[in-house]
Amino acid sequence: GAVVSQHPSWVICKSGTSVKIECRSLDFQATTMFWYRQFPKQSLMLMATSNEGSKATYEQGVEKDKFLINHASLTLSTLTVTSAHPEDSSFYICSAARGGGAAKTQYFGPGTRLLVL
Amino acid sequence: QKEVEQDPGPLSVPEGAIVSLNCTYSNSAFQYFMWYRQYSRKGPELLMYTYSSGNKEDGRFTAQVDKSSKYISLFIRDSQPSDSATYLCAMKDSGGSNYKLTFGKGTLLTVNP
C-alpha cells in the first residue's frame, strides 16, 4: 500500500513554455500533498504544501505565480511550472500524507525530471 | 546550527558488513522519526518509521531513537549491493496539522560486492 505516482517521469521543454506535472495517490486518499525540488547531490527542498480544496501554502522564496499548484481531489495534485526557464531545470518530487492525526507520514512519488532548454 | 545534521559520506563498505547511519537534531519537539532510502534518480522510499525513543526492527534494518541525546540511527545488517543508495533521515513534531518533515542532507552508501 501507499503508492504514489507521478507523470510524466521526465520532460524536456523549450524556454518560455509551461509544464504540468501530476501527482496521484493510487491506493489511499490524501488531503495533504507536498511538492519538493531536489538538485543533484542535495537533499529535498520543500516548495509547497497542497491541501485538497484550498490554496497551497508556499515556502519562503518560492514564487507562487511561477509554480502553480492545484489539489483538485483527494488523490490528485498538479504542479504547473509556468514560463519555464533553464534555471527551473530540476528533479521535482511529490509526496502524499497518509495516516491518522499527528502520526501521518509522507509517501513519495518517483519524481519528474524537468529539463528546460 | 542546522535542525538536522547528517554526515553526507560517502560511505563505502564490503558486502555483508554492518552499516551504521546517524543523524543528530536540535529541536526537542521532534517526536516522529523516519528513514528514507533514495536510489539515484528516484523518489525516496520510506524504510522505517518510529515514534519517540526506542528501537524498531524490520528484517535487516534496525532504527534507534535516543531523544535524550537527540540522536537517531539506522543499522543495516548483512548489507547487500542492492542497499547502495542515499539514506535520508527525516523527523517531525506532533503539533496540530503540521505534517512537514525536516530532512537531513542524506548519506550516500555504496556496498561493494
Interface residues (C-beta under 8 A of the other chain):
Chain A: A2 V4 Q6 T32 F34 Q42 S43 L44 L46 T49 F91 I93 S95 A97 A102 A103 K104 T105 Q106 Y107 F108 G109 P110 G111 R113
Chain B: Q31 Y32 M34 Y36 R41 K42 G43 P44 E45 L46 Y49 Y51 L88 D93 S94 G95 S97 Y99 K100 L101 F103 G104 K105 G106
